[in-house]
Amino acid sequence: MLLRYYNLKGFYLFVGIVTANIVLVWISRTVLINEIVFYNTYSEQLTYERSLQVFESMQRFSWLSYVVIPLILLLKFTLISIVLYTAIFFFSTNDKIEFGSVFKIVVASEIVFIAVSIIKLLWFSIFGGNYDLNDLGFFYPLSLINLFDISEVNKIWIYPLQIINLFQIVYILLISWALKNVCKIVDSLSDKIVLSSYLPALLIWIVLIMFITLETAV
């Protein structure tokens, strides 16, 4: 079943993942974000009437995010694929592995983060209560961030604590599994490729986000 999924055509996988992301963003905005949630977030800075005006203005331009989502995902998949393919070039003796195969594996593995969005949507739909946009941005299923209260965490540490989660581990295991079963890389070697390439790249990305967060907070 899993192997059949990874053997689907790359175009279908990419379109499916992009479509799922767009649909989930649309559902989340429709179900989870309304004028009350918006007002709860900015009640100290704006009156209800002003917050409603800002909310309606943002709603009119929300279509732009649906245009950007495919571009962001394409960039993400490409960068991760380059990192993995570079490691394969240095570690693997199989010179028949194509970049397209690695790219397809990265796209297919994104299904893990689709599950994250679904869980987050269901969580706030059922257990959300009186939440605001900060609560939505703070929460990440099965991550270290859930061990802390939103008031206890400095903004610079929010992203790192969110990234360290069970889904990230599953994502790494899936990529390693796919390299072994789709690209026919030796089991121990596929683990070495992922751990020596994706993890350092992820660490660099986390540090970059922390730096940007620090700069914007000053």
N, C-alpha and C positions, 0 to 999 in steps of 0.2 A: 504493500500500500504506500509506504513512505517512499520507496524507490521509484514507484510509478509516478508519484507526485514530482519528484526531482527530475524525472525523465521527460516531463512535459516540455513543449517548445518554449524557449526563452521568451518569445514575444507574448505568448499567452500568460506566462507567469508574471511578466512585468505589468501587463495591462490589468491582470487580476489584482495584484498587490496595490497598484496605484488606485484602481477603482475602489477597492476595499478601504483604503485610507481616506479617499475623498468622501465616500458614503459615511464613514464613521465620524469624520469631522463635521459633516452636515448634520447628522443625527445628534451629535453631542451639542452642537450650537443650538439646535432646535429644542432639544429636551432639557439640557442642563443649564443653558445660559439664557436668561430672560432679563427684563428690566428690573425685577426685584433683586436678582443676584448681582446685577451691575450696580444697583444703588447700595446694596450691602457692602460692596467693595469700596465705593467712593463716597459714602454718606458723610464722612468728615470733611470732604473737600467740596462736594456739590450738593445742591438742593435736589429734591426728587425730580422736579421739572427739568432742571438742567441735565441731570444724569440721564433722563429719558431722551432728551434731545441728542446727547452724545451717543447713547446706545443705538438710536435709530440711524444716526449718521454712520456709525460703524457697520451696522447691518447692511446698509446700501453698498458699501465697498467690500463686503465679505467675500464676494465672488473672486476677488483678486487672489485670495489664498488658495482657491481651487486651481488656479492657473499655475501657482508657484509650486504646489505639492509635487507634481510630476518632475519638475526640474530639480527640486531638492532631493528627491529620492534617487533620481538618475545620478546626481553628483555623489550622493552617499554610496550607492552601489558601485560606482566606478572607482572611487577612492579605495574602498575596502578591497575590491577585486585587484587593483594594482598592488596593494600591500601584500595580499596573499600570493598573487602570481609572481611577485618578486622573490618571495620566500621559496616558492616552489622551484623557481629557476636555480636557486642556490642549493637547495636541499634534495630535490627529487632527481632520480636518474631517468625518469620517464619524460623524454623530451617531446612526446606527442601530445601533451596536455595543451589545449588551446585556451586563450584568454576568455573566449566566449563561454567555455564550460565553467570556468571559475565564476564569471559574472552571473551565470544562470544559477549557480549554487547560492551565491550571495542573495540574489533576488528571492529565491525560493525560501531561504532561511528567514526572511523578513516576516514570515507568517507568525513567528514567535511574538513580534511586537504588535501585530494585529490583535493577537490574543490579549495583550496588555491593554490596548484601547477598549476592547470589548468589556473586559473585567472592570476597568475604571468607569465606563459608562453605566454598567449594571450596578456598581457599588453606589455611585452618587444618586442613581435613579431610585434605589431601594432604601439605602441607609444614609443618604446625604444630609437630610435635615435642613437646617438653616445655614447653608454654606455660602461662600463668596468665591470670587475668581482666584484669590490667594490660596484657598483650600484646594481648588481644582488643580492649580499649578504645583502645589506642594505634594499632594498625594501621588504615590507610585506603588502599585501592588507588589507585595513580597520583596520590598527593598529595605535597606537600613534606615531610610528616612522615616519609616513608620514607627521606629523606636523612639522618636523625639516629638516634642510638641512644636508647632510652627513658631511659637514665640521664643523657643530655646535655641534655634538654629540661625546662625549668621547666613546671610544670602549667599556668600561665597561658597558655603559648604553644601547648599541644597542640591546642586547638580551631582557632585561626587557621591553623595549619599543615595541619590536616586539611581545612579548608574550601577551601583553595587547591589544587584538583585538576582533573584533566582532565574528570571527570564534571560538575563545576560549569560548565565552559565549554560542554560539550555541552548541558546543561540550558538555559543562556542562549540558545544558538543555536536550540534546538528551540522555545522560547517565541517568539523573534523570527520564526522561520519560520512558526509556526502563526498568529501575529497577521497575517502577510502573506497566508497562503493560506486561512485559515479566516475571519478577520474582514475580509479584503480591505483591509488597511492597506498603504500604499505601502512598498516594501522599505526604503528608507533611513530612513523614519519609524518603522517597526517596530523597527529597531535603536536608534534614538534613544530611543524610549519605554522599552525594556528597560534600556538602559544608564543612563538618567537617573533611573530609578525603582527597579528591582530592586537594582542595585549599591549605591547609597547605603543602601537598607534593609538589605541584607546586611551592610554595614559597621557600621551601628548595632547590628545583632543580635550581631555578633562582639564588639564593644566591650562590650555588655551581658553576654555570657557570660564575657568576660575579667574584668569587674568582679565578677560573682558568684563566679567561681573564686577571685579574690583575697580576697574577703570570707570565703569558707568556709575558706580556707587559713590565715587568721590565727588 
